[in-house]
Structure formats: C-alpha cells, structure tokens
Amino acid sequence: MSKRDQDQIDVAAEARKQLEAISQELPGDVTQRLQQARRQAMASVDEPRPWRINWVAGGALASILLAVTVLTTTFNATAPFPLVSDPDEFAAAQDLELLEELEFIAWMIEVDDDQSG
Amino acid sequence: MTQAILFSGHAERHPVMAFWRGRSSSLGSTAELSAFLAGVERHAFTMALTSVKNRDDALDIVQDAMITLASKYADKPEAEYRPLFFRILGNRITDWHRSTGLRRRVFSWLGNEDEADPLLLAEAPAQDSPDQIHDTGYARKELADAIAKLPLRQQQAFMLREFEGMDVESTAFAMGCSAGSVKTHYSRAVQSLREMLVELN
C-alpha cells in the first residue's frame, strides 16, 4: 500500500474519531431539542392520516356499491307497469278516457258543421 | 397459490400479502422506530451541523427528517429505517444549501452583500461551529471545516460511509445514486480531505 493510500486511510479514521467525539459531547440544550424532536416525530405516527386510503376496505366498499347500483338498476329496468288493485277498474278507466276523447272529437265535428253550414 | 406467494419472495409485491404483513409488523414498529431515532439523532445532528454550520438550522433539519420518517414510513420494516432516514436528511441538507445559495444570490443582486445574513453559510457565527460548541482542539475544527468544504455529494458519501458506517448499497440508496457513484464520491472526498489537511499543516 502506498503512503498516499495509507494517509487517506488515516485521515478517514481520524475524521471518524473526531466526528464521533463531537456527537457524544453535545450540549444539554441540543440533546433536549433532539429529544423533543423525537417525541414530536413519534406523536405524528399516531395521528390519523386521512389521505392514506385502506385500499382493501375501499375496494370492498366499492364492490358493494357497484353491486347495489347494478341490482337497483336491473330491478328498475324490469319493473312492470304500476300494479292496479282491480283490473276491471283499470279497464273501465281506460274506456272512460277513450269515451271522453270520442265525445270531444264529435263535438269538434259538430262545431265544424255549424260553421260551414 | 398463497404458499407460493409467501415463499417465493413475492410477498412484498403481492398487494394483499404486503398489506397484511405491513399490518402485522406495524404493531411493533412504533417502539422500533422510537429506538432507532434515539440511536441516530446525535449522528444526524452532527452531520447536519458539519454541513450547514448553524446549530438551529441543523436542529430543524434533523427534526424535519424525523417527522417525515415517522409520519410517512413508520410501517416500513426496521431494516429500511436507516437508509430512508439518511436519504430524507440528505435531501433536507441539500434543500438548505439550495435555498441558502439562492438567498445569497438575491442579496448580491440587491446590492446587499455587505449586510450579513446570519443564516448564510459564509457568515455563520463562530459559536455555531462544532469546535466552538465543544471547546475542542485545533484538529477537530480543521477536520470539521475541511468536511464542510467538500462538494455536497462527496460530503454525503464520506459521512454516510465513514461516520455512519453504512455499506455501499445502503449509501447508494440514501444518496439516490449508484454504488459506483458512491465509491467515486467517497474516494474523492477522502483524497480532498487529505490534501486540505496536508496543506493546512
């Protein structure tokens, strides 16, 4: 090993030793600040993180919503005409409407005849 | 299929397995994280202080890095804490240097070069240097100043490899570069330090 390489190794080792000494001799107020910073960091671990989505629960919920939507749409699409309690009544109501329309048409014809006549 | 996923090493990539693994490990991760931060805070502060030469800024940088690690990566495996934390720390130090450099350029453009900004690296008061804080000898100040004068990437490589004792792969992750780049930065850092110290002595 060359002297230059050995010098570099020695410099690196000395730097490490001095830096280690610095880190072990920190003033009291600095160590207190570091402890406070650590406590604050740990407090942030327990804080709720609304932006994090539990994707498994979210996927399950999305699947349920999709199924409900599909089923709801399907039932609405095949829903029959509104049920009536009495089909005869329904038929009678339909006839009544037709009768009223026919009467109106007859009246219209009569009015036309009077005007032309 | 589940067994194949678990034993094939693909558990981390299978979303369901990764989810349950994360959930099960998170129960003990709070204590592990706290222990990790307690063990690393002194080194982290020393690294930050050596680089920025301002005690309050160094403390803010370390605090920010701790909070970021805890709030975003607490559920990671314990083995990932160290490279993650020092990556965050390195980014914060880099951001500090960028903003300081920008401030210095703005002040010089405004013609306020003579008005010393206490936060500027060049104007850092002597009491914030590692030497003044610890009332140490001449050699320690020389070394700290020499490390601070290194280019940022060389400084990071040296501190992580030599001071923190991280291997090349972990250092590469922390620095966001390749293993080869780490080796290059480290060797140049050591060479520069030697030349600076020889010149001083």
Interface residues (C-beta under 8 A of the other chain):
Chain A: R4 D7 Q8 V11 A12 E14 A15 R16 Q18 L19 E20 A21 I22 S23 Q24 E25 L26 P27 V30 T31 R33 L34 Q35 Q36 A37 R38 Q40 A41 M42 S44 V45 D46 E47 R49 W55 V56
Chain B: P15 V16 F19 T30 L33 S34 L37 A38 E41 R42 H43 F45 T46 L49 T50 R55 L59 V62 Q63 M66 I67 L69 A70 S71 A74 P130 I133 H134 T136 A139 R140 L143 A144 I147 F158 M159 E162 F163 V190 Q191 L193 R194 L197 V198
